[in-house]
């Protein structure tokens, strides 16, 4: 392994990262979460189409301001707009270009993670190990092509840290750190705890307190020139979206809507992401840096503050912790290498380390190869692709009693007010809804999931006597695995499509 590390350089590491990201660009279609599709992709298309109500109404706080920054959706607005300017309206082509842009942007995480580690460590191979981890950590290529604020904030976050740990800290470095931290902030508000801790560390320092003042002024100025302008144009208030975000997330009723969990849940999340037993190496190294002075301790405290806030806050969605992972890897590697230099004389320690390292390499490689080509939410996306390509869809009814599955209408390239039947009450009301004529009469039925399929089909035949099976849209391998591992939370996503014959 030492020989392999010696053969590596930053260029090779970037090419390795690019290779797996290209695989994800080509094969990892779909979306991972609700937000990376509906709050970015759909919003961008709504803005491009100039619809009357482009924003998700649940996220318009008091009807006054949208609680997310519009900068990231407007990047996709630009991507889609360029595609349409060249005559391309195909949603799959638009998303291909979106994956390319997001994935290439994520390469900055590898570059600056490498450079940041060089500034934090006096060992040349530490940066190579970190760069390689950021290139091929099993979730990163997959996440790089998602339209996810929690992941896209990582490159500017690491760039900000790179300038903040400059050994010869000067005004230019401080202002560059402020700029990139603000860019990360407008992508994901919660990362504010990291630059806040950096600024506070400087403020409490006898030598850098003046830099802290400049840093604070720089952050305010750059915010007003970025997020502030967007908020003022849309809502008439430069801090409107931040205020809306705080108001929404401080409301206990809104918190209850989302998955909640105990304070220690994210510790388990990090242990799982770093593949169980091998997480011991990263945890030991990460907390080792807490005992060290200077920039290592500053980044430890900054990232720990971020982690502690999310551990305290009841809403526990796994994606929230994504910006913490690079810090965990960087400080984990540097800190554990310090521990190893001290304890490597002990045979048991060398053997245990070797076993855990190979454990990580084997499992990470397997998961990397699977996830990098995984098509998530396949049935939701491909059902709309199927209708778009077939070209005869007038409207459809979607029936699912297990859960209300969001329909990826974006891929239909056509706006429809479809019929949704997700409860017995809505099923009973469907005949009257059809007769009212408020919506276009459907010519297709979608039944989601195989549970009680025949019984549910019989119910629908009472309303639509002539149903003809058309096709089945199967979920991806990972979608099926998610269902098998946790059927109470994840549901079977085979979509059964029937033609309604009148």
HUQUI-V246358 format. One record per residue. N is the residue number from 0. OMEGA is omega in whole degrees, -180 to 180 (999 if undefined). Layout:
BEGIN
N_OMEGA ; N_OMEGA
END
This chain:
BEGIN
0_178 ; 1_180 ; 2_179 ; 3_179 ; 4_180 ; 5_-178 ; 6_-177 ; 7_167 ; 8_-175 ; 9_-179 ; 10_180 ; 11_180 ; 12_178 ; 13_179 ; 14_176 ; 15_178 ; 16_179 ; 17_-179 ; 18_-178 ; 19_177 ; 20_175 ; 21_175 ; 22_-180 ; 23_177 ; 24_-176 ; 25_-168 ; 26_-174 ; 27_-179 ; 28_178 ; 29_179 ; 30_-174 ; 31_-175 ; 32_178 ; 33_-173 ; 34_-176 ; 35_174 ; 36_-171 ; 37_-177 ; 38_175 ; 39_-175 ; 40_-178 ; 41_179 ; 42_179 ; 43_179 ; 44_176 ; 45_179 ; 46_180 ; 47_-180 ; 48_179 ; 49_178 ; 50_-175 ; 51_-179 ; 52_-175 ; 53_-172 ; 54_174 ; 55_-171 ; 56_180 ; 57_-177 ; 58_171 ; 59_-174 ; 60_-178 ; 61_-180 ; 62_-173 ; 63_-176 ; 64_177 ; 65_-170 ; 66_175 ; 67_174 ; 68_179 ; 69_-175 ; 70_-179 ; 71_174 ; 72_-179 ; 73_172 ; 74_177 ; 75_172 ; 76_180 ; 77_180 ; 78_-179 ; 79_179 ; 80_177 ; 81_178 ; 82_-178 ; 83_178 ; 84_177 ; 85_175 ; 86_-179 ; 87_178 ; 88_-179 ; 89_-178 ; 90_180 ; 91_177 ; 92_177 ; 93_-179 ; 94_175 ; 95_179 ; 96_176 ; 97_178 ; 98_179 ; 99_-178 ; 100_-179 ; 101_-177 ; 102_178 ; 103_178 ; 104_-178 ; 105_177 ; 106_177 ; 107_177 ; 108_179 ; 109_-177 ; 110_-176 ; 111_171 ; 112_176 ; 113_-178 ; 114_178 ; 115_179 ; 116_176 ; 117_-179 ; 118_-178 ; 119_-173 ; 120_177 ; 121_177 ; 122_-174 ; 123_-176 ; 124_178 ; 125_-179 ; 126_179 ; 127_179 ; 128_-180 ; 129_179 ; 130_179 ; 131_177 ; 132_-180 ; 133_178 ; 134_-170 ; 135_173 ; 136_-159 ; 137_-179 ; 138_-170 ; 139_178 ; 140_177 ; 141_-180 ; 142_-177 ; 143_-180 ; 144_173 ; 145_-179 ; 146_-166 ; 147_-180 ; 148_-177 ; 149_179 ; 150_-177 ; 151_178 ; 152_-173 ; 153_179 ; 154_179 ; 155_178 ; 156_179 ; 157_177 ; 158_177 ; 159_179 ; 160_179 ; 161_179 ; 162_-178 ; 163_-178 ; 164_176 ; 165_-179 ; 166_176 ; 167_-175 ; 168_179 ; 169_-177 ; 170_179 ; 171_179 ; 172_-180 ; 173_-179 ; 174_176 ; 175_176 ; 176_180 ; 177_-179 ; 178_-176 ; 179_175 ; 180_178 ; 181_177 ; 182_177 ; 183_-179 ; 184_-177 ; 185_172 ; 186_-176 ; 187_-172 ; 188_-173 ; 189_180 ; 190_-179 ; 191_-179 ; 192_-179 ; 193_176 ; 194_177 ; 195_-180 ; 196_177 ; 197_179 ; 198_180 ; 199_177 ; 200_178 ; 201_-178 ; 202_-179 ; 203_179 ; 204_180 ; 205_-175 ; 206_-172 ; 207_-175 ; 208_177 ; 209_177 ; 210_179 ; 211_178 ; 212_177 ; 213_180 ; 214_180 ; 215_179 ; 216_178 ; 217_179 ; 218_179 ; 219_-179 ; 220_-180 ; 221_176 ; 222_-178 ; 223_-179 ; 224_-180 ; 225_-179 ; 226_-178 ; 227_179 ; 228_180 ; 229_-178 ; 230_-180 ; 231_180 ; 232_-174 ; 233_-170 ; 234_178 ; 235_-178 ; 236_-175 ; 237_177 ; 238_-174 ; 239_-176 ; 240_177 ; 241_178 ; 242_179 ; 243_-179 ; 244_180 ; 245_-179 ; 246_-179 ; 247_-174 ; 248_175 ; 249_-179 ; 250_-178 ; 251_179 ; 252_178 ; 253_179 ; 254_-177 ; 255_-179 ; 256_-172 ; 257_179 ; 258_178 ; 259_-179 ; 260_-179 ; 261_-176 ; 262_-175 ; 263_-175 ; 264_-176 ; 265_173 ; 266_176 ; 267_178 ; 268_179 ; 269_178 ; 270_179 ; 271_-180 ; 272_179 ; 273_165 ; 274_167 ; 275_-174 ; 276_-179 ; 277_178 ; 278_179 ; 279_179 ; 280_-178 ; 281_178 ; 282_-180 ; 283_-180 ; 284_-179 ; 285_-178 ; 286_173 ; 287_-178 ; 288_177 ; 289_-178 ; 290_-175 ; 291_-174 ; 292_171 ; 293_-172 ; 294_178 ; 295_180 ; 296_180 ; 297_180 ; 298_175 ; 299_-178 ; 300_-179 ; 301_-179 ; 302_179 ; 303_178 ; 304_177 ; 305_-179 ; 306_-178 ; 307_178 ; 308_-179 ; 309_176 ; 310_179 ; 311_-176 ; 312_-173 ; 313_-178 ; 314_-173 ; 315_174 ; 316_-172 ; 317_-176 ; 318_-179 ; 319_-173 ; 320_-178 ; 321_-179 ; 322_179 ; 323_-171 ; 324_180 ; 325_178 ; 326_178 ; 327_180 ; 328_-177 ; 329_-179 ; 330_177 ; 331_179 ; 332_-178 ; 333_-178 ; 334_-178 ; 335_177 ; 336_174 ; 337_178 ; 338_-177 ; 339_180 ; 340_-180 ; 341_-171 ; 342_-176 ; 343_177 ; 344_180 ; 345_-177 ; 346_-178 ; 347_-179 ; 348_178 ; 349_-179 ; 350_180 ; 351_179 ; 352_-179 ; 353_180 ; 354_-177 ; 355_177 ; 356_180 ; 357_174 ; 358_-180 ; 359_-177 ; 360_-177 ; 361_-178 ; 362_-179 ; 363_-180 ; 364_179 ; 365_-178 ; 366_178 ; 367_-178 ; 368_179 ; 369_-172 ; 370_-178 ; 371_180 ; 372_-177 ; 373_178 ; 374_-176 ; 375_-175 ; 376_-173 ; 377_-175 ; 378_179 ; 379_-178 ; 380_-174 ; 381_176 ; 382_179 ; 383_174 ; 384_-180 ; 385_180 ; 386_-179 ; 387_-179 ; 388_-179 ; 389_170 ; 390_-177 ; 391_-178 ; 392_172 ; 393_175 ; 394_180 ; 395_172 ; 396_174 ; 397_-177 ; 398_179 ; 399_-179 ; 400_-179 ; 401_-179 ; 402_178 ; 403_-177 ; 404_177 ; 405_179 ; 406_-177 ; 407_-176 ; 408_179 ; 409_-176 ; 410_176 ; 411_-177 ; 412_-178 ; 413_-179 ; 414_-179 ; 415_170 ; 416_-172 ; 417_-180 ; 418_-178 ; 419_-179 ; 420_-178 ; 421_178 ; 422_177 ; 423_-180 ; 424_179 ; 425_176 ; 426_180 ; 427_-178 ; 428_-174 ; 429_-180 ; 430_179 ; 431_178 ; 432_178 ; 433_-178 ; 434_-176 ; 435_179 ; 436_180 ; 437_178 ; 438_176 ; 439_-178 ; 440_-175 ; 441_172 ; 442_174 ; 443_175 ; 444_174 ; 445_173 ; 446_-175 ; 447_176 ; 448_-176 ; 449_-178 ; 450_179 ; 451_-174 ; 452_-176 ; 453_180 ; 454_-180 ; 455_177 ; 456_179 ; 457_177 ; 458_-177 ; 459_179 ; 460_175 ; 461_179 ; 462_179 ; 463_-174 ; 464_-177 ; 465_177 ; 466_-179 ; 467_-180 ; 468_-177 ; 469_179 ; 470_172 ; 471_176 ; 472_-175 ; 473_174 ; 474_179 ; 475_179 ; 476_-178 ; 477_176 ; 478_178 ; 479_178 ; 480_179 ; 481_179 ; 482_-179 ; 483_-177 ; 484_-177 ; 485_-176 ; 486_180 ; 487_-179 ; 488_179 ; 489_-175 ; 490_175 ; 491_-173 ; 492_169 ; 493_-179 ; 494_180 ; 495_-175 ; 496_-179 ; 497_175 ; 498_177 ; 499_-178 ; 500_-177 ; 501_999
END
